[in-house]
Amino acid sequence: MAVSERIDAPYEALTEDVGLVDRSERGKLALTGGEAKTFLTGQVTNDIEALQAGTGCYAALLTNKGKMLGDLRVIDTGDELWLDTERPALQALFDTIRRGSVGWQVELHKRTVQQALLSLVGPRAADVAGGVVGPEHANRTAQFGGAEVLLVATDLGIDIVCAAEDADRVRAALGVTDVPEEVAEVLRVESGRPRYGVDLDETTIPQEAGLNERAVSFTKGCYVGQETVARLHYRGKPNRHLRGLRFSEPVATGTPLLLGEREVGRVGSSVVSPRFGPIGLAIVRREAAVGDTLNAGSASAVVGELPFS
C-alpha cells in the first residue's frame, strides 16, 4: 500500500471527524503526598504549586546547565499529580524524583504498565468523550464501558487514561476507529510541536525549541537549570531556533542540513502531509533564516515559521 493510501483516509478522520490513537507506551508516573507540588516545582521549569485540581501544565526537566533531560505533562487530578512523558525521558524523570524526594512527604508511583492512554484526536473528540473538558490540560473523571477513566484535554483532542486491563472495554464503548500513530504525527508536525527524542534531546535548551511560553515560569522560585534559562531569556539570544521545513522530496530524520558548506542542523521529525507535502521540524542555527533554502541530502529544504499554514 502506498504512503498516500495509508495516510489520506485516517488523516481526513483526524482533521474532520475523530480517530483513536493508542499511546499507552508513553511513560507514566504519579506523585502523592502533602509536599508533592512543592517538591516537583523545584525540579521542573513550570509552576506546579500554582496548579489546582482539574488543571495541569507542560514542563521540562533540565540538567544543572539548563539542557533538557526530557519534557512532561503534569496533571492535577485532585488526588495526585499524574505525569506522562516520552519513553526516552522516563528513566531520567523517575531517577530525578526518586533521588530528589528523599526527606520530602512525597510518594512515587509507577503507572507505565499499569495504565493505558488512548488519544481521541479530531474536532469531534469532545462529543465522543461526553462534553467539553476545557482548555489544554483540563481534566475530569468519567466512566466508559463501566470503567473509571481520566479525561485530559489536549491541543488536538482528548486523552483517556484508564487501567490497562480496562483498555479493551473502554475502546469498545468509545466506538471510534483506530488510527496509526504515524498519521497523528503528521498533525503534530503541522502544528509545530517538537517531540523529545526526535526533535529535542539533552543538547536542547527550552528557548531554542520555542518552549518558554508553554513550559517555563519566570515568576516562581528556584529550580534545577534555572540560571541558564533565565540568563538566556533576559540577556541573550539563542544560537538555534526550532523551524519548519518544506522539503522538495521526503527526507529521513537525522539528515544534515547545510547552508552553503556549513552544517546548521539536522532534520528532526519528517512526514508527508496531505495538505503541505513533505515537511519537517529541525532546530537550526540562527544564520539559517526564514526563507533560506538548505540542502538536505538530495533534497532542498525551505526554512519557515511554525505552525505550517
C-alpha positions as YAML, in Angstrom:
chain: A
units: angstrom
residues:
- id: 1
  name: MET
  ca: [0.00, 0.00, 0.00]
- id: 2
  name: ALA
  ca: [1.35, 3.45, -0.94]
- id: 3
  name: VAL
  ca: [2.08, 6.01, 1.78]
- id: 4
  name: SER
  ca: [-0.68, 8.28, 0.48]
- id: 5
  name: GLU
  ca: [-3.22, 5.45, 0.72]
- id: 6
  name: ARG
  ca: [-2.18, 4.71, 4.33]
- id: 7
  name: ILE
  ca: [-2.33, 8.37, 5.33]
- id: 8
  name: ASP
  ca: [-5.11, 10.11, 3.43]
- id: 9
  name: ALA
  ca: [-8.23, 8.38, 4.84]
- id: 10
  name: PRO
  ca: [-7.18, 8.34, 8.52]
- id: 11
  name: TYR
  ca: [-5.81, 11.89, 8.16]
- id: 12
  name: GLU
  ca: [-9.24, 13.01, 7.00]
- id: 13
  name: ALA
  ca: [-10.76, 11.33, 10.06]
- id: 14
  name: LEU
  ca: [-8.41, 13.23, 12.40]
- id: 15
  name: THR
  ca: [-8.94, 16.59, 10.72]
- id: 16
  name: GLU
  ca: [-12.67, 16.38, 10.00]
- id: 17
  name: ASP
  ca: [-14.11, 13.84, 12.46]
- id: 18
  name: VAL
  ca: [-12.31, 11.82, 15.17]
- id: 19
  name: GLY
  ca: [-9.89, 8.92, 15.44]
- id: 20
  name: LEU
  ca: [-8.35, 6.88, 18.27]
- id: 21
  name: VAL
  ca: [-4.57, 6.69, 18.73]
- id: 22
  name: ASP
  ca: [-3.18, 4.21, 21.28]
- id: 23
  name: ARG
  ca: [-0.34, 5.91, 23.15]
- id: 24
  name: SER
  ca: [-0.15, 3.51, 26.06]
- id: 25
  name: GLU
  ca: [3.61, 3.13, 25.56]
- id: 26
  name: ARG
  ca: [4.24, 6.62, 26.95]
- id: 27
  name: GLY
  ca: [5.97, 6.81, 30.32]
- id: 28
  name: LYS
  ca: [3.51, 7.40, 33.16]
- id: 29
  name: LEU
  ca: [4.11, 8.17, 36.85]
- id: 30
  name: ALA
  ca: [2.14, 9.66, 39.74]
- id: 31
  name: LEU
  ca: [3.09, 11.63, 42.83]
- id: 32
  name: THR
  ca: [1.14, 11.79, 46.06]
- id: 33
  name: GLY
  ca: [1.87, 13.31, 49.44]
- id: 34
  name: GLY
  ca: [1.49, 16.69, 51.11]
- id: 35
  name: GLU
  ca: [4.68, 18.12, 49.63]
- id: 36
  name: ALA
  ca: [4.35, 16.72, 46.10]
- id: 37
  name: LYS
  ca: [3.65, 20.07, 44.43]
- id: 38
  name: THR
  ca: [6.36, 21.96, 46.29]
- id: 39
  name: PHE
  ca: [8.91, 19.25, 45.56]
- id: 40
  name: LEU
  ca: [8.12, 18.98, 41.84]
- id: 41
  name: THR
  ca: [8.12, 22.76, 41.41]
- id: 42
  name: GLY
  ca: [11.79, 22.72, 42.41]
- id: 43
  name: GLN
  ca: [12.63, 20.03, 39.87]
- id: 44
  name: VAL
  ca: [10.94, 21.25, 36.66]
- id: 45
  name: THR
  ca: [10.59, 24.52, 34.75]
- id: 46
  name: ASN
  ca: [6.90, 25.30, 35.31]
- id: 47
  name: ASP
  ca: [4.96, 26.35, 38.42]
- id: 48
  name: ILE
  ca: [3.41, 23.16, 39.75]
- id: 49
  name: GLU
  ca: [2.39, 24.81, 43.04]
- id: 50
  name: ALA
  ca: [0.04, 27.08, 41.10]
- id: 51
  name: LEU
  ca: [-2.00, 24.14, 39.80]
- id: 52
  name: GLN
  ca: [-5.48, 23.45, 41.10]
- id: 53
  name: ALA
  ca: [-7.49, 20.24, 40.86]
- id: 54
  name: GLY
  ca: [-8.74, 19.80, 37.32]
- id: 55
  name: THR
  ca: [-5.86, 21.72, 35.72]
- id: 56
  name: GLY
  ca: [-2.36, 20.88, 34.51]
- id: 57
  name: CYS
  ca: [0.67, 22.17, 32.64]
- id: 58
  name: TYR
  ca: [3.58, 21.27, 30.40]
- id: 59
  name: ALA
  ca: [7.13, 21.42, 31.79]
- id: 60
  name: ALA
  ca: [10.74, 20.48, 31.12]
- id: 61
  name: LEU
  ca: [13.24, 18.56, 33.23]
- id: 62
  name: LEU
  ca: [16.72, 20.09, 32.95]
- id: 63
  name: THR
  ca: [20.33, 19.48, 33.83]
- id: 64
  name: ASN
  ca: [22.18, 21.99, 36.03]
- id: 65
  name: LYS
  ca: [23.31, 23.66, 32.79]
- id: 66
  name: GLY
  ca: [19.76, 24.14, 31.50]
- id: 67
  name: LYS
  ca: [19.79, 21.30, 28.93]
- id: 68
  name: MET
  ca: [16.70, 19.14, 28.56]
- id: 69
  name: LEU
  ca: [16.63, 15.68, 30.11]
- id: 70
  name: GLY
  ca: [13.03, 15.40, 28.99]
- id: 71
  name: ASP
  ca: [9.63, 17.05, 28.93]
- id: 72
  name: LEU
  ca: [6.45, 16.08, 30.71]
- id: 73
  name: ARG
  ca: [2.80, 16.80, 31.23]
- id: 74
  name: VAL
  ca: [1.70, 17.38, 34.85]
- id: 75
  name: ILE
  ca: [-1.98, 16.82, 35.59]
- id: 76
  name: ASP
  ca: [-3.51, 17.75, 38.95]
- id: 77
  name: THR
  ca: [-6.41, 15.33, 39.44]
- id: 78
  name: GLY
  ca: [-7.08, 16.46, 42.99]
- id: 79
  name: ASP
  ca: [-5.93, 13.11, 44.38]
- id: 80
  name: GLU
  ca: [-2.47, 13.06, 42.80]
- id: 81
  name: LEU
  ca: [-0.12, 14.63, 40.32]
- id: 82
  name: TRP
  ca: [-0.26, 12.44, 37.22]
- id: 83
  name: LEU
  ca: [2.78, 12.71, 34.95]
- id: 84
  name: ASP
  ca: [3.44, 11.45, 31.47]
- id: 85
  name: THR
  ca: [6.49, 11.73, 29.27]
- id: 86
  name: GLU
  ca: [8.17, 10.29, 26.20]
- id: 87
  name: ARG
  ca: [9.71, 6.89, 26.88]
- id: 88
  name: PRO
  ca: [13.30, 8.11, 26.21]
- id: 89
  name: ALA
  ca: [12.85, 10.58, 29.10]
- id: 90
  name: LEU
  ca: [11.11, 8.26, 31.56]
- id: 91
  name: GLN
  ca: [14.19, 6.89, 33.31]
- id: 92
  name: ALA
  ca: [15.68, 10.35, 33.87]
- id: 93
  name: LEU
  ca: [12.39, 11.61, 35.30]
- id: 94
  name: PHE
  ca: [11.98, 8.56, 37.53]
- id: 95
  name: ASP
  ca: [15.56, 8.76, 38.82]
- id: 96
  name: THR
  ca: [15.32, 12.51, 39.48]
- id: 97
  name: ILE
  ca: [12.15, 12.12, 41.51]
- id: 98
  name: ARG
  ca: [13.36, 9.03, 43.38]
- id: 99
  name: ARG
  ca: [16.65, 10.63, 44.41]
- id: 100
  name: GLY
  ca: [15.37, 14.14, 44.97]
- id: 101
  name: SER
  ca: [12.30, 13.26, 47.01]
- id: 102
  name: VAL
  ca: [14.25, 11.72, 49.90]
- id: 103
  name: GLY
  ca: [13.17, 13.59, 53.03]
- id: 104
  name: TRP
  ca: [10.06, 15.03, 51.38]
- id: 105
  name: GLN
  ca: [6.47, 13.96, 52.02]
- id: 106
  name: VAL
  ca: [6.24, 12.53, 48.53]
- id: 107
  name: GLU
  ca: [5.39, 9.06, 47.23]
- id: 108
  name: LEU
  ca: [6.28, 7.98, 43.68]
- id: 109
  name: HIS
  ca: [4.04, 5.51, 41.83]
- id: 110
  name: LYS
  ca: [4.80, 3.67, 38.59]
- id: 111
  name: ARG
  ca: [1.95, 3.77, 36.04]
- id: 112
  name: THR
  ca: [3.51, 3.00, 32.64]
- id: 113
  name: VAL
  ca: [2.46, -0.65, 32.53]
- id: 114
  name: GLN
  ca: [-0.49, -0.27, 34.85]
- id: 115
  name: GLN
  ca: [-2.37, 2.30, 32.75]
- id: 116
  name: ALA
  ca: [-3.45, 2.68, 29.14]
- id: 117
  name: LEU
  ca: [-3.52, 6.03, 27.31]
- id: 118
  name: LEU
  ca: [-5.97, 6.38, 24.43]
- id: 119
  name: SER
  ca: [-5.96, 9.66, 22.48]
- id: 120
  name: LEU
  ca: [-9.12, 10.92, 20.80]
- id: 121
  name: VAL
  ca: [-7.90, 13.24, 18.04]
- id: 122
  name: GLY
  ca: [-10.12, 15.42, 15.89]
- id: 123
  name: PRO
  ca: [-12.89, 18.03, 16.05]
- id: 124
  name: ARG
  ca: [-15.44, 15.53, 17.40]
- id: 125
  name: ALA
  ca: [-13.27, 14.33, 20.29]
- id: 126
  name: ALA
  ca: [-15.23, 16.25, 22.93]
- id: 127
  name: ASP
  ca: [-18.55, 14.91, 21.59]
- id: 128
  name: VAL
  ca: [-17.32, 11.33, 21.87]
- id: 129
  name: ALA
  ca: [-15.92, 11.97, 25.35]
- id: 130
  name: GLY
  ca: [-19.26, 13.28, 26.58]
- id: 131
  name: GLY
  ca: [-18.74, 17.02, 26.51]
- id: 132
  name: VAL
  ca: [-16.01, 19.63, 26.55]
- id: 133
  name: VAL
  ca: [-13.33, 19.07, 29.18]
- id: 134
  name: GLY
  ca: [-11.87, 22.58, 28.96]
- id: 135
  name: PRO
  ca: [-8.57, 24.21, 27.87]
- id: 136
  name: GLU
  ca: [-5.44, 22.13, 27.34]
- id: 137
  name: HIS
  ca: [-4.55, 20.01, 30.41]
- id: 138
  name: ALA
  ca: [-8.00, 20.45, 31.98]
- id: 139
  name: ASN
  ca: [-9.15, 17.10, 33.35]
- id: 140
  name: ARG
  ca: [-12.05, 15.28, 34.95]
- id: 141
  name: THR
  ca: [-13.08, 11.74, 35.74]
- id: 142
  name: ALA
  ca: [-15.74, 9.83, 33.84]
- id: 143
  name: GLN
  ca: [-16.87, 6.29, 33.03]
- id: 144
  name: PHE
  ca: [-16.78, 4.35, 29.78]
- id: 145
  name: GLY
  ca: [-17.87, 0.76, 29.45]
- id: 146
  name: GLY
  ca: [-18.22, 0.60, 33.23]
- id: 147
  name: ALA
  ca: [-14.57, 1.58, 33.73]
- id: 148
  name: GLU
  ca: [-13.27, 4.62, 35.59]
- id: 149
  name: VAL
  ca: [-11.28, 6.92, 33.31]
- id: 150
  name: LEU
  ca: [-9.49, 10.26, 33.45]
- id: 151
  name: LEU
  ca: [-10.23, 12.67, 30.60]
- id: 152
  name: VAL
  ca: [-7.45, 15.17, 29.79]
- id: 153
  name: ALA
  ca: [-7.80, 17.94, 27.21]
- id: 154
  name: THR
  ca: [-5.00, 18.16, 24.62]
- id: 155
  name: ASP
  ca: [-4.23, 20.62, 21.84]
- id: 156
  name: LEU
  ca: [-5.78, 18.25, 19.29]
- id: 157
  name: GLY
  ca: [-8.48, 16.43, 21.26]
- id: 158
  name: ILE
  ca: [-8.88, 14.49, 24.50]
- id: 159
  name: ASP
  ca: [-6.74, 11.81, 26.14]
- id: 160
  name: ILE
  ca: [-8.40, 8.97, 28.04]
- id: 161
  name: VAL
  ca: [-6.41, 7.33, 30.84]
- id: 162
  name: CYS
  ca: [-7.64, 4.04, 32.29]
- id: 163
  name: ALA
  ca: [-6.38, 0.87, 33.93]
- id: 164
  name: ALA
  ca: [-4.57, -1.31, 31.39]
- id: 165
  name: GLU
  ca: [-6.99, -4.18, 31.99]
- id: 166
  name: ASP
  ca: [-9.93, -1.89, 31.11]
- id: 167
  name: ALA
  ca: [-8.50, -0.63, 27.81]
- id: 168
  name: ASP
  ca: [-10.42, -3.02, 25.55]
- id: 169
  name: ARG
  ca: [-13.82, -2.27, 27.03]
- id: 170
  name: VAL
  ca: [-13.15, 1.47, 27.05]
- id: 171
  name: ARG
  ca: [-12.14, 1.29, 23.38]
- id: 172
  name: ALA
  ca: [-15.29, -0.69, 22.59]
- id: 173
  name: ALA
  ca: [-17.51, 1.79, 24.43]
- id: 174
  name: LEU
  ca: [-15.98, 4.70, 22.52]
- id: 175
  name: GLY
  ca: [-16.67, 3.06, 19.18]
- id: 176
  name: VAL
  ca: [-14.00, 5.10, 17.38]
- id: 177
  name: THR
  ca: [-11.80, 3.77, 14.58]
- id: 178
  name: ASP
  ca: [-8.16, 3.23, 15.48]
- id: 179
  name: VAL
  ca: [-5.69, 5.44, 13.60]
- id: 180
  name: PRO
  ca: [-1.93, 4.73, 13.33]
- id: 181
  name: GLU
  ca: [0.45, 6.90, 15.32]
- id: 182
  name: GLU
  ca: [2.20, 7.90, 12.08]
- id: 183
  name: VAL
  ca: [-0.93, 9.76, 10.98]
- id: 184
  name: ALA
  ca: [-1.25, 11.63, 14.26]
- id: 185
  name: GLU
  ca: [2.42, 12.56, 13.88]
- id: 186
  name: VAL
  ca: [1.53, 14.47, 10.70]
- id: 187
  name: LEU
  ca: [-0.84, 16.69, 12.69]
- id: 188
  name: ARG
  ca: [1.78, 17.23, 15.39]
- id: 189
  name: VAL
  ca: [4.37, 18.34, 12.86]
- id: 190
  name: GLU
  ca: [1.88, 20.60, 11.08]
- id: 191
  name: SER
  ca: [1.13, 22.29, 14.41]
- id: 192
  name: GLY
  ca: [4.85, 22.80, 15.07]
- id: 193
  name: ARG
  ca: [5.12, 20.94, 18.36]
- id: 194
  name: PRO
  ca: [8.52, 19.25, 18.81]
- id: 195
  name: ARG
  ca: [8.88, 15.76, 20.28]
- id: 196
  name: TYR
  ca: [11.53, 14.75, 22.79]
- id: 197
  name: GLY
  ca: [13.77, 12.03, 21.42]
- id: 198
  name: VAL
  ca: [13.15, 13.17, 17.83]
- id: 199
  name: ASP
  ca: [13.41, 16.97, 17.71]
- id: 200
  name: LEU
  ca: [14.66, 17.61, 21.25]
- id: 201
  name: ASP
  ca: [17.45, 15.95, 23.21]
- id: 202
  name: GLU
  ca: [19.97, 16.53, 26.00]
- id: 203
  name: THR
  ca: [21.65, 19.31, 23.98]
- id: 204
  name: THR
  ca: [18.49, 21.44, 23.76]
- id: 205
  name: ILE
  ca: [17.71, 24.49, 25.89]
- id: 206
  name: PRO
  ca: [13.92, 25.17, 26.12]
- id: 207
  name: GLN
  ca: [14.12, 28.60, 24.47]
- id: 208
  name: GLU
  ca: [15.84, 27.12, 21.43]
- id: 209
  name: ALA
  ca: [12.78, 24.94, 20.90]
- id: 210
  name: GLY
  ca: [10.32, 27.78, 21.46]
- id: 211
  name: LEU
  ca: [9.11, 26.24, 24.71]
- id: 212
  name: ASN
  ca: [9.42, 29.20, 27.09]
- id: 213
  name: GLU
  ca: [5.79, 30.27, 26.81]
- id: 214
  name: ARG
  ca: [4.43, 26.75, 27.24]
- id: 215
  name: ALA
  ca: [6.86, 25.22, 29.67]
- id: 216
  name: VAL
  ca: [8.71, 27.84, 31.72]
- id: 217
  name: SER
  ca: [7.63, 30.04, 34.63]
- id: 218
  name: PHE
  ca: [9.76, 33.15, 35.22]
- id: 219
  name: THR
  ca: [7.95, 34.12, 38.42]
- id: 220
  name: LYS
  ca: [8.27, 31.02, 40.59]
- id: 221
  name: GLY
  ca: [11.10, 30.03, 42.88]
- id: 222
  name: CYS
  ca: [14.31, 28.22, 42.05]
- id: 223
  name: TYR
  ca: [14.53, 25.01, 40.05]
- id: 224
  name: VAL
  ca: [17.29, 22.91, 38.54]
- id: 225
  name: GLY
  ca: [18.76, 24.63, 35.46]
- id: 226
  name: GLN
  ca: [17.07, 27.97, 36.17]
- id: 227
  name: GLU
  ca: [20.20, 30.15, 35.90]
- id: 228
  name: THR
  ca: [20.89, 29.25, 32.26]
- id: 229
  name: VAL
  ca: [17.25, 29.53, 31.20]
- id: 230
  name: ALA
  ca: [16.77, 32.92, 32.91]
- id: 231
  name: ARG
  ca: [20.05, 34.36, 31.63]
- id: 232
  name: LEU
  ca: [19.26, 33.41, 28.04]
- id: 233
  name: HIS
  ca: [15.72, 34.79, 28.34]
- id: 234
  name: TYR
  ca: [16.63, 38.16, 29.82]
- id: 235
  name: ARG
  ca: [20.07, 38.87, 28.40]
- id: 236
  name: GLY
  ca: [20.89, 36.66, 25.47]
- id: 237
  name: LYS
  ca: [19.77, 35.33, 22.12]
- id: 238
  name: PRO
  ca: [19.68, 31.61, 21.44]
- id: 239
  name: ASN
  ca: [22.10, 30.39, 18.81]
- id: 240
  name: ARG
  ca: [19.47, 27.98, 17.49]
- id: 241
  name: HIS
  ca: [15.73, 28.06, 16.77]
- id: 242
  name: LEU
  ca: [13.02, 25.50, 16.06]
- id: 243
  name: ARG
  ca: [11.87, 25.92, 12.47]
- id: 244
  name: GLY
  ca: [9.55, 24.30, 9.99]
- id: 245
  name: LEU
  ca: [10.99, 22.85, 6.79]
- id: 246
  name: ARG
  ca: [9.29, 22.32, 3.44]
- id: 247
  name: PHE
  ca: [11.15, 19.64, 1.53]
- id: 248
  name: SER
  ca: [11.33, 19.09, -2.23]
- id: 249
  name: GLU
  ca: [11.00, 15.35, -1.51]
- id: 250
  name: PRO
  ca: [10.71, 13.17, 1.62]
- id: 251
  name: VAL
  ca: [13.80, 13.37, 3.83]
- id: 252
  name: ALA
  ca: [14.92, 11.00, 6.59]
- id: 253
  name: THR
  ca: [15.21, 12.05, 10.21]
- id: 254
  name: GLY
  ca: [18.84, 12.82, 11.05]
- id: 255
  name: THR
  ca: [19.75, 14.15, 7.60]
- id: 256
  name: PRO
  ca: [22.28, 17.01, 7.89]
- id: 257
  name: LEU
  ca: [21.05, 20.46, 6.86]
- id: 258
  name: LEU
  ca: [23.59, 22.57, 5.02]
- id: 259
  name: LEU
  ca: [23.61, 26.32, 4.39]
- id: 260
  name: GLY
  ca: [26.23, 26.54, 1.71]
- id: 261
  name: GLU
  ca: [29.03, 24.33, 3.00]
- id: 262
  name: ARG
  ca: [28.17, 24.68, 6.68]
- id: 263
  name: GLU
  ca: [26.01, 22.27, 8.66]
- id: 264
  name: VAL
  ca: [23.38, 24.29, 10.54]
- id: 265
  name: GLY
  ca: [21.29, 21.46, 11.96]
- id: 266
  name: ARG
  ca: [19.78, 18.05, 11.34]
- id: 267
  name: VAL
  ca: [16.28, 17.02, 10.36]
- id: 268
  name: GLY
  ca: [14.10, 16.02, 13.32]
- id: 269
  name: SER
  ca: [10.51, 14.98, 12.64]
- id: 270
  name: SER
  ca: [9.85, 14.31, 8.95]
- id: 271
  name: VAL
  ca: [6.43, 13.46, 7.49]
- id: 272
  name: VAL
  ca: [4.43, 13.68, 4.30]
- id: 273
  name: SER
  ca: [1.37, 15.84, 4.88]
- id: 274
  name: PRO
  ca: [-1.70, 15.54, 2.63]
- id: 275
  name: ARG
  ca: [-2.02, 19.33, 2.96]
- id: 276
  name: PHE
  ca: [1.58, 20.54, 2.73]
- id: 277
  name: GLY
  ca: [3.55, 17.69, 1.16]
- id: 278
  name: PRO
  ca: [6.92, 16.65, 2.62]
- id: 279
  name: ILE
  ca: [7.57, 18.74, 5.74]
- id: 280
  name: GLY
  ca: [9.61, 18.52, 8.92]
- id: 281
  name: LEU
  ca: [10.93, 20.16, 12.04]
- id: 282
  name: ALA
  ca: [14.51, 20.99, 12.95]
- id: 283
  name: ILE
  ca: [16.44, 23.07, 15.43]
- id: 284
  name: VAL
  ca: [18.77, 25.08, 13.20]
- id: 285
  name: ARG
  ca: [21.40, 27.72, 13.81]
- id: 286
  name: ARG
  ca: [20.09, 31.28, 13.67]
- id: 287
  name: GLU
  ca: [22.02, 32.10, 10.50]
- id: 288
  name: ALA
  ca: [19.55, 29.82, 8.70]
- id: 289
  name: ALA
  ca: [16.85, 32.47, 8.43]
- id: 290
  name: VAL
  ca: [13.21, 32.10, 7.49]
- id: 291
  name: GLY
  ca: [13.03, 31.90, 3.70]
- id: 292
  name: ASP
  ca: [16.50, 30.40, 3.25]
- id: 293
  name: THR
  ca: [16.91, 27.22, 1.25]
- id: 294
  name: LEU
  ca: [19.06, 24.49, 2.80]
- id: 295
  name: ASN
  ca: [20.49, 21.32, 1.31]
- id: 296
  name: ALA
  ca: [19.10, 18.13, 2.90]
- id: 297
  name: GLY
  ca: [20.82, 15.23, 1.17]
- id: 298
  name: SER
  ca: [19.41, 15.07, -2.35]
- id: 299
  name: ALA
  ca: [16.51, 17.35, -1.37]
- id: 300
  name: SER
  ca: [16.15, 21.05, -0.72]
- id: 301
  name: ALA
  ca: [14.53, 22.43, 2.43]
- id: 302
  name: VAL
  ca: [12.96, 25.88, 2.70]
- id: 303
  name: VAL
  ca: [13.07, 27.29, 6.25]
- id: 304
  name: GLY
  ca: [9.73, 28.60, 7.56]
- id: 305
  name: GLU
  ca: [7.83, 29.77, 10.63]
- id: 306
  name: LEU
  ca: [5.60, 27.49, 12.69]
- id: 307
  name: PRO
  ca: [2.90, 26.31, 12.63]
- id: 308
  name: PHE
  ca: [2.62, 25.39, 8.96]
- id: 309
  name: SER
  ca: [-0.06, 27.30, 7.10]
...
